[in-house]
Amino acid sequence: MPPAASPPIAAAVRHPHLAEVKPEGWVRVDMHMHTMWSGDATTTPDELREAVAESGIDVLCITDHGTINGGVELADQLGCRVVVGEEVKTTAGEIIGLFLTERLPFGMKPQEAVAAIRAQGGVVYVPHPYDPMRHCLREDALLALAADGSLDAVEVLNAKISLSHLNKRALDFSSEHGLARGAGSDAHEPSAIGAAYVEMPDFDGPATFLQSLREGRVVGHHYDAPRQWRPRIVPSTKAL
């Protein structure tokens, strides 16, 4: 099978792996990133469109904190496909739901969040499970959810994590429990887009997404650069 054409390489100065050629019929999926709807991120739609064009990312999972409004608003505006998601803070730490149609409320118990994601036909994804600098899911809750089959995938490469052993621990956990492996930039500013992603066969919904995710490969590196100042207008947003 011949390889696909090389993606745009403007962002490869920051993220050299973007210059590599991906297999034909495969896509690059950033499974965890944030926009100005998150509150702790300020990436505007215009900046995100530019970042997508520079990086050649095929699919962005927009996983803003506590809201799906950014993903819904930007679904057909970015020059790439968008998976609507949310990073929700439960009573035991953060869980990501992908392929959502409704917002997940703050402060649910982990099992309630799982039930709400599954009720929407979504994918249950655990971000940065062992990073003490984030609101990571408590280990007892993580183990309980894995034991009862509540998890679909675990983030084994988060580009913002500087300590590689934390990502390695997540990788080991995914292997021990037979979970799909995810990766994302966790971008809170536009230059991080392209820092980490999963390269995987193309998909057309949650079920084929998980199948493709298991066949894919994690790509990326640590990247947590400070936001460069630039004059701009940040539009107002509605979080809920």
C-alpha positions, -999 to +999 in steps of 0.1 A: +000+000+000+016+033-010+019+060+017-002+091+017+012+124+007+032+142+033+012+166+055+019+203+058+051+208+077+048+243+090+043+230+126+070+203+121+096+229+133+079+225+167+068+189+163+092+170+140+071+138+138+045+157+117+069+155+088+067+117+088+044+101+062+013+083+075-002+052+059-028+057+032-063+056+047-051+065+082-058+097+102-041+116+129-063+121+159-056+145+188-078+130+215-074+157+241-073+195+236-089+227+248-103+259+234-113+293+248-146+276+260-125+258+287-119+289+308-082+280+314-074+281+277-076+310+253-073+295+218-097+313+195-115+297+165-092+317+142-061+305+160-073+269+160-080+270+122-045+282+117-030+255+139-050+228+122-038+240+088-001+241+100-002+207+116-022+187+092-042+171+120-071+152+106-094+149+137-095+170+168-113+157+199-124+190+215-125+182+252-131+215+270-136+215+308-172+213+318-188+221+284-194+207+249-202+241+235-168+247+219-169+213+201-204+219+189-197+254+177-165+245+158-176+211+144-178+224+108-154+254+110-118+240+113-108+223+082-106+190+100-131+166+115-142+173+151-152+148+178-173+166+204-161+157+239-158+170+274-133+167+303-156+165+333-145+168+369-161+140+390-159+135+427-128+114+422-111+133+394-113+139+357-129+117+330-132+125+293-163+116+273-160+115+235-188+115+209-211+135+232-244+152+224-251+165+258-230+182+285-218+162+315-226+180+348-198+188+373-195+168+404-209+134+394-196+102+409-173+085+384-197+057+377-225+082+371-202+100+345-196+067+328-233+059+327-240+094+312-213+089+285-225+054+276-261+066+275-250+090+247-232+062+228-199+078+238-164+066+246-151+067+281-115+079+282-092+086+312-068+115+308-034+118+325-043+090+350-011+093+372-002+130+370-003+145+405-003+180+390-037+176+374-071+165+387-063+129+378-087+102+386-080+087+420-063+054+418-089+035+437-116+049+413-094+041+383-090+005+394-127+001+402-138+014+368-113-009+351-124-039+371-160-035+361-154-028+324-164+008+326-133+022+307-127+022+269-093+039+266-065+055+287-043+084+277-008+069+276+008+100+261-001+135+273+022+160+257+021+184+287+035+157+311+072+163+314+079+132+335+080+103+311+075+077+338+040+090+344+030+083+308+048+049+310+028+040+341-004+048+321+008+026+293+015-003+317-020+002+331-036+000+297-017-032+290-027-048+323-064-041+317-066-046+280-076-010+273-072+010+241-043+035+242-049+072+235-028+103+231-033+140+229-016+174+230-037+186+259-033+219+241-043+250+260-027+273+234-025+268+196+012+260+191+007+227+210-016+212+183+004+184+167+025+176+198+008+142+204-019+122+187-028+087+176-022+076+140-049+051+132-071+037+104-100+060+096-133+055+114-169+066+111-183+066+146-176+055+182-176+017+175-152+019+146-132+046+165-124+021+193-115-006+168-092+017+149-077+030+181-066-005+190-049-008+156-032+026+158+000+039+171+008+066+196+030+095+182+043+126+200+067+142+224+066+165+255+056+200+246+044+226+271+056+259+258+042+292+272+018+310+250+034+337+228+018+371+232+000+384+202-026+412+198-060+396+193-097+397+203-110+368+223-148+364+216-172+359+245-183+324+250-212+306+268-198+278+288-231+260+297 
